[in-house]
Amino acid sequence: MELAKSCDYAVRGLLYLAQRPDPFEPVLLRDVAREARAPEAFMSKVFQGLRACHIVRSHRGRARGYSLARPASEISLYDVILAMQGQAALSSMAPPADHEHAEHAFQRAWWRIEQQIVESLKRHTLETLLSPAAEPSA
């Protein structure tokens, strides 16, 4: 599994929003980009993808900017990767159709390993990333 730079920037930006006293208060994109050490133009595209997947909310008008769309405890790494790269980034092969043949043993094992990774990504939320004491159970 190889993650794109957009995933890294997305997580950095989301963690910045999540650690604020009020993660639902809008923050200017330039401030998010600065804190995430990301180019503002690229962060704009990243946050457009996050908005389309209802991870962040955009605000217009006087109090413009971006905020989390839901609590940090409800935004997982799985959600972020899915928003940035789609389902294909989360698995390299489909489960083997034939479970009986020994030649498919590696594919079955690899598929199970990828499923464990996906389950772990679902358990790791922005909240657990910010609070090492609140690590998700295995």
FENRADA-V875381 format. One line per field, one symbol per residue. ss: DSSP state (~ for helix, > for strand, _ for the rest). psi: psi as a letter, one per 40 degrees, with the letter a starting at -180 (. if undefined). burial: # if it has 9 or more other C-alpha atoms within 8 Angstrom, else .. A space follows every 50 residues. Layout:
ss=???
psi=???
burial=???
This chain:
ss=____~~~~~~~~~~~~~~________>_~~~~~~~~___~~~~~~~~~~~ ~~___>>>>_____>>>>___~~~_>~~~~~~~~~_~~~~__________ _~~~~~~~~~~~~~~~~~~~~~~_>~~~~~_~~~____
psi=hhiiddddddddddddddeidgeehihidddddddefihddddddddddd ddefdihihiadgiaiiieiideehiddddddddeiddeeieiiihdhed hdeedddddddddddddddddddhiddddegddfhii.
burial=..#..#############....#..####..#####.#.#..##.##.## #...#####....##########.############..###......... ...#..##..#..#...#.##########.....#...
